[in-house]
Amino acid sequence: MKRIRYTAFAGLALALPMVASLAFATPVPNSVQMNPRIFNDCPTSILTPTNAYPALIEYAETKQTCAGFANRHNWRFSSDGGATPISFMNGDIFGVDLDLTLSGTGESEGGIEIAPWYSQDVGGQFNVRTTDGEIAVFGHVLPFYSFTANHGVTYVKGNPIHLSVLYRPRDNAPPNYGTMTYSIVYNGTPYTSGPLNMDGCNFGEQPIYGCYGILNFARVGGFVQNFLGTGGAAGTYDAKWQNVIFETAPTPAKSATWGRIKTLYR
């Protein structure tokens, strides 16, 4: 498992020289907030959420017999026992690392979600889709990347896939744009996007929300979107996020903590 974790968090140690002048106070989650039925095109479906963070987060759903598009559910990292989601700032640095499994007779898509301030319930998606197996990242402030297009990797329903994302704010300004690095491990093989520059912003809003990064008041977590009518009258849809790890860089003063982080990857 250490080899898998390396794909996301080894980069945290490398971030220190670029940000040594900053003191980070990235919130550390102790729980997640469950948010079912963000889209609720089938309100009569039977939904069973499970919150056993960090070992397991799950949305199991059945009997989506309604007309319409989809039911969508998400979860967000929380630092107060799940009462409220964490609002992440543009200058925070963090990594998310987890195992995702999508299964059932119905079709769905899901993964990691990083949602900007202006769309906190439906954000940028590190997306795994069962209909055609596409694995890609897209939406809102996230740089686009397709593991399917770049590496020929496609997901098969019922299999676990390891997803990792690493956000480095750097200066949140040219030439040191904030960056995202996406990584997966699938069927024992690791793949990575490498660091990708974040996009710009609306400069009129920059004093409040920042720029070239996730923007202030972002939400981070996971999502699943179950497509109606794809599993029959008794169709089942199940999304599991397991072994969830949230890692953040310490303040530069805590040099001993850097040593602890580095030992994880030896």
C-alpha positions as CSV (number, residue, x, y, z in Angstrom):
1,M,0.0,0.0,0.0
2,K,3.0,2.3,0.6
3,R,3.8,2.2,-3.1
4,I,0.2,3.3,-4.0
5,R,0.3,6.2,-1.5
6,Y,3.6,7.4,-2.9
7,T,1.8,8.4,-6.2
8,A,0.0,11.2,-4.4
9,F,1.9,12.3,-1.4
10,A,5.6,12.1,-2.2
11,G,5.1,15.5,-3.9
12,L,4.2,17.1,-0.6
13,A,7.8,17.0,0.6
14,L,8.9,18.5,-2.8
15,A,6.6,21.4,-2.2
16,L,8.5,22.7,0.8
17,P,11.2,24.7,-1.0
18,M,8.7,26.5,-3.1
19,V,6.6,27.6,-0.1
20,A,9.0,27.9,2.7
21,S,8.0,31.5,3.4
22,L,4.4,30.6,4.0
23,A,2.8,29.2,7.2
24,F,0.1,26.8,6.2
25,A,-3.0,26.2,8.3
26,T,-4.9,23.8,6.1
27,P,-7.8,22.3,8.0
28,V,-7.5,18.6,8.9
29,P,-10.7,16.5,8.6
30,N,-11.9,14.3,11.4
31,S,-15.0,13.2,9.6
32,V,-17.1,13.7,6.5
33,Q,-20.5,15.3,5.9
34,M,-22.9,13.1,3.9
35,N,-25.1,15.0,1.3
36,P,-27.6,12.7,-0.4
37,R,-29.9,13.6,-3.3
38,I,-28.1,16.6,-4.7
39,F,-29.9,15.6,-7.9
40,N,-33.1,13.8,-6.9
41,D,-34.8,12.8,-10.1
42,C,-36.1,9.6,-8.4
43,P,-37.2,10.5,-4.9
44,T,-38.8,7.1,-4.3
45,S,-35.6,5.2,-4.7
46,I,-34.2,3.3,-1.6
47,L,-30.9,4.9,-0.6
48,T,-28.6,3.5,2.1
49,P,-25.7,5.8,3.1
50,T,-22.8,4.5,5.2
51,N,-20.4,6.8,7.0
52,A,-17.5,4.9,8.5
53,Y,-14.8,7.4,7.6
54,P,-11.9,6.9,6.9
55,A,-12.3,3.2,6.4
56,L,-15.5,3.3,4.3
57,I,-18.0,5.8,2.8
58,E,-20.8,4.3,0.8
59,Y,-24.0,5.1,-1.1
60,A,-26.1,2.1,-2.0
61,E,-29.2,2.7,-4.0
62,T,-31.9,0.5,-5.6
63,K,-35.3,0.7,-7.3
64,Q,-34.7,3.8,-9.4
65,T,-37.9,3.3,-11.4
66,C,-38.6,7.0,-12.1
67,A,-38.3,8.8,-15.4
68,G,-35.5,11.4,-15.5
69,F,-31.8,11.7,-15.7
70,A,-30.0,10.8,-12.4
71,N,-29.7,10.8,-8.7
72,R,-26.5,12.4,-7.4
73,H,-25.0,12.1,-3.9
74,N,-21.9,13.6,-2.4
75,W,-19.8,13.8,0.7
76,R,-17.5,16.5,1.9
77,F,-14.5,16.5,4.3
78,S,-15.5,18.0,7.7
79,S,-13.5,19.0,10.9
80,D,-16.5,19.1,13.2
81,G,-17.9,15.6,13.2
82,G,-19.7,16.0,9.9
83,A,-21.9,19.0,10.9
84,T,-20.4,21.3,8.3
85,P,-18.1,20.9,5.4
86,I,-14.6,22.4,5.4
87,S,-14.0,25.5,3.3
88,F,-10.6,25.2,1.8
89,M,-8.6,28.2,0.8
90,N,-6.7,28.9,-2.4
91,G,-3.3,28.8,-0.5
92,D,-3.9,25.5,1.2
93,I,-1.9,22.4,0.2
94,F,-3.3,18.9,0.4
95,G,-3.6,15.5,-1.0
96,V,-6.5,13.0,-1.2
97,D,-5.9,9.3,-1.6
98,L,-8.6,6.6,-1.7
99,D,-9.9,3.4,-3.3
100,L,-13.1,3.6,-5.3
101,T,-15.4,0.8,-6.4
102,L,-18.5,1.3,-8.5
103,S,-20.8,-1.8,-8.8
104,G,-24.4,-2.9,-9.3
105,T,-26.6,-3.7,-12.2
106,G,-27.2,0.0,-13.0
107,E,-24.7,2.4,-14.5
108,S,-23.1,5.3,-12.7
109,E,-20.1,7.6,-12.5
110,G,-18.2,8.8,-9.4
111,G,-14.9,9.7,-7.8
112,I,-13.3,12.7,-6.1
113,E,-14.8,16.1,-6.3
114,I,-13.2,19.5,-5.8
115,A,-15.9,22.2,-5.9
116,P,-15.2,25.9,-6.2
117,W,-17.0,28.6,-4.1
118,Y,-19.6,29.2,-6.9
119,S,-20.7,25.5,-7.3
120,Q,-20.0,23.8,-3.9
121,D,-22.4,20.9,-4.4
122,V,-21.5,20.0,-8.0
123,G,-17.8,20.7,-8.7
124,G,-14.9,19.6,-10.7
125,Q,-14.7,15.8,-11.1
126,F,-12.0,13.2,-11.0
127,N,-14.5,11.0,-12.7
128,V,-14.8,7.2,-13.2
129,R,-17.7,6.2,-15.5
130,T,-19.1,2.7,-15.8
131,T,-21.0,3.2,-19.1
132,D,-17.8,3.4,-21.3
133,G,-15.1,3.0,-18.7
134,E,-13.7,6.6,-19.2
135,I,-11.4,7.9,-16.4
136,A,-10.9,11.6,-16.7
137,V,-10.7,14.9,-14.7
138,F,-12.7,17.9,-15.8
139,G,-15.0,20.8,-14.7
140,H,-14.8,24.2,-13.2
141,V,-11.3,25.1,-12.0
142,L,-9.7,21.7,-12.5
143,P,-7.2,21.2,-15.4
144,F,-8.6,18.7,-17.8
145,Y,-6.8,15.3,-18.1
146,S,-8.0,11.9,-19.5
147,F,-6.3,8.7,-18.4
148,T,-8.3,7.0,-21.0
149,A,-7.1,9.2,-23.8
150,N,-3.5,9.5,-22.6
151,H,-2.9,6.0,-21.3
152,G,-5.6,3.8,-22.9
153,V,-7.0,2.9,-19.4
154,T,-10.7,2.1,-19.1
155,Y,-12.6,1.1,-16.0
156,V,-14.6,-2.1,-15.6
157,K,-17.5,-2.0,-13.2
158,G,-17.0,-3.9,-9.9
159,N,-13.2,-3.4,-9.9
160,P,-11.4,-1.2,-7.3
161,I,-9.4,1.7,-8.6
162,H,-7.0,3.9,-6.6
163,L,-7.4,7.6,-7.1
164,S,-5.1,10.3,-5.8
165,V,-5.0,14.1,-6.2
166,L,-2.4,16.5,-5.0
167,Y,-2.9,20.3,-4.9
168,R,0.1,22.6,-4.6
169,P,-0.7,26.3,-4.5
170,R,2.9,27.5,-4.9
171,D,2.4,31.3,-5.4
172,N,-1.0,31.2,-7.0
173,A,0.4,33.6,-9.6
174,P,2.4,33.5,-12.8
175,P,4.9,32.0,-13.3
176,N,4.3,29.8,-10.2
177,Y,0.8,28.8,-10.9
178,G,-1.0,26.5,-8.5
179,T,-0.9,22.9,-9.8
180,M,-2.9,19.7,-9.6
181,T,-1.4,16.2,-10.0
182,Y,-3.8,13.3,-10.7
183,S,-2.7,9.7,-10.2
184,I,-4.4,6.3,-10.4
185,V,-3.4,2.7,-9.8
186,Y,-5.5,0.3,-11.7
187,N,-4.9,-3.5,-12.1
188,G,-1.6,-3.0,-10.3
189,T,-0.2,-0.4,-12.7
190,P,0.3,3.3,-11.7
191,Y,-0.4,6.2,-14.0
192,T,0.0,10.0,-13.4
193,S,-0.8,13.2,-15.1
194,G,2.2,15.0,-13.6
195,P,1.7,18.6,-12.3
196,L,-0.8,20.6,-14.3
197,N,-1.2,24.3,-14.1
198,M,-4.4,25.7,-12.7
199,D,-6.4,28.2,-14.8
200,G,-6.9,31.9,-14.2
201,C,-9.9,33.6,-12.7
202,N,-12.2,36.6,-12.8
203,F,-9.8,39.3,-11.7
204,G,-12.7,41.4,-10.3
205,E,-13.2,38.6,-7.8
206,Q,-9.6,37.9,-7.1
207,P,-9.4,40.0,-3.9
208,I,-12.0,37.7,-2.2
209,Y,-11.4,34.3,-3.8
210,G,-7.8,34.4,-5.1
211,C,-6.6,33.1,-8.4
212,Y,-4.7,30.3,-10.3
213,G,-5.8,27.7,-7.8
214,I,-8.9,26.1,-6.2
215,L,-10.1,29.5,-5.1
216,N,-11.2,30.4,-1.6
217,F,-14.1,28.5,0.1
218,A,-13.7,25.4,-2.0
219,R,-15.2,22.0,-0.9
220,V,-13.4,18.7,-1.3
221,G,-14.8,15.2,-1.1
222,G,-16.5,12.6,-3.3
223,F,-19.6,12.1,-5.4
224,V,-21.6,9.5,-7.2
225,Q,-24.2,10.0,-10.0
226,N,-26.5,7.1,-10.7
227,F,-28.2,7.1,-14.1
228,L,-31.9,6.3,-13.9
229,G,-33.4,3.4,-15.8
230,T,-30.2,1.6,-16.5
231,G,-30.6,-1.2,-14.0
232,G,-34.2,-2.3,-14.5
233,A,-37.0,-2.1,-12.0
234,A,-34.9,-3.7,-9.3
235,G,-31.6,-2.2,-10.4
236,T,-28.8,-1.7,-7.9
237,Y,-26.2,1.0,-7.7
238,D,-23.3,1.0,-5.2
239,A,-20.4,3.4,-4.7
240,K,-17.7,2.7,-2.1
241,W,-14.8,5.0,-1.2
242,Q,-12.4,3.0,1.1
243,N,-9.1,3.7,2.8
244,V,-9.6,7.4,2.6
245,I,-6.5,9.5,3.4
246,F,-6.3,13.2,3.6
247,E,-2.7,14.6,3.9
248,T,-1.6,18.2,4.3
249,A,1.8,19.9,4.5
250,P,2.8,21.1,8.0
251,T,4.1,24.5,8.8
252,P,7.8,24.9,8.0
253,A,8.6,25.1,11.7
254,K,7.5,21.5,12.2
255,S,10.5,19.9,10.5
256,A,10.1,16.7,12.4
257,T,6.7,16.1,10.7
258,W,8.4,16.3,7.3
259,G,10.7,13.5,8.4
260,R,7.7,11.4,9.4
261,I,6.0,12.0,6.0
262,K,9.2,11.0,4.2
263,T,9.4,7.7,6.0
264,L,6.1,6.6,4.5
265,Y,7.6,6.4,1.1
266,R,10.9,4.5,1.8
